[in-house]
Amino acid sequence: MIKVRSGVEDLIPYDPGKPVEELEREKGIKAIKLASNENPLGPSPKAVEAIKEAASKVHRYPDGACYYLRKKLASFLGVGEKNLIFGNGSNEIIEILMRTFLETGDEVVYAWPAFVVYKLISKAMGLKAVEVPLTSDLRHDLKAMAVAVTENTKMVFIANPNNPTGTIVTKDEIDAFLREIPQDVIVVVDEAYYEFASEYKEFPQLIETAITEDRNVILMRTFSKAYGLAGLRIGYGISNERIIDYMNRVRQPFNVNLIAQEAALAALDDQEHVKKTIELTKQGLEYLYSELQYMGLEYVPTYTNFLLIKVGRGREVFEKLLYKGVIVRAMDGYSLPEYIRVTVGLPEENKKFVQALKEVLTH
């Protein structure tokens, strides 16, 4: 018999989606993966070269402070170096935040469905998770979230854009929310898809809000999506110096590996690659919107590189698509059983998905 922390017993492990190699082994067919919102162009060629050069140095520990990456990213964002913290993916930033500022039994408020890791880490740490349903159009209901905040609430998560719906909240909505809640509540704005969403004028720019000392706001971003470095696990947080200082006291040493740091440095120097990624995504979305409208399927207009599509029996459609060599994400684990989520891929991948979806829905 072994005793585990309260809350761990009932946890269901995070489902990262089926790897392409696994499907090809199981079904004996060539497959494409459109399930994890990865960059279909891959990393910048500059990042690939940096990875090759860094490989010979991996017998040394990495720079625990991410000195050069911190310096470059601070300049790129227009913030101070002390306004940044780096993590082994933005998932680690979530974990550091909770370990730094929360005690067992504290309340964490977040929308649902949203990124499932908020729920997983909250429950694993013995926190009280307060889920606030999305609106009927699958957006964050910030008014309801403000009402859900109590004297026991210590942290609120806002995914902007939201995963898995692709919807956003505006600057006015966030400002109104901040006015409604106590100033000592930490507000975490998860901007994993920032590079895609920031193309739209209605998407809020919140860096000034985050770095001001009289608010407890932190932004989370990542190199996994638009920068194409998902396999290296590197994300970062932007906040005021006080919050970052406390988080660094809890952060594990050497938490960002050497190769990830070098690749991120090089990726920042290749904004042309990011632009190509965003343009490819826009073109892919136009194609998918057109095809889905022709098929008479409902979808949620997105500010990201993925699309939530209403197909009826989502799990069944997901399983049938696997037999066609197309991996998407079933949404029953996100309380959206009628939907699937698909990543925008290369043009030929998008076409294969559409053709497979047509076949699945008509047979």
Secondary structure, DSSP 8 states (H G I E B T S, - for coil): -----TTTTT---------HHHHHHHH-S--EE-SS---TT-S-HHHHHHHHHHGGGTTS---TT-HHHHHHHHHHHT--GGGEEEESSHHHHHHHHHHHH--TT-EEEEEESS-THHHHHHHHTT-EEEEEE--TTS---HHHHHHH--TTEEEEEEESS-TTT-----HHHHHHHHHHS-TTSEEEEE-TTHHHHTTSTTS---HHHHH-TTS-EEEEEESSSTT--GGG--EEEE--HHHHHHHHHHS-TT-S-HHHHHHHHHHHT-HHHHHHHHHHHHHHHHHHHHHHHHHT-EEE--SSSEEEEE-SSHHHHHHHHHHTTEE-EE-GGGT-TTEEEEE---HHHHHHHHHHHHHHHH-
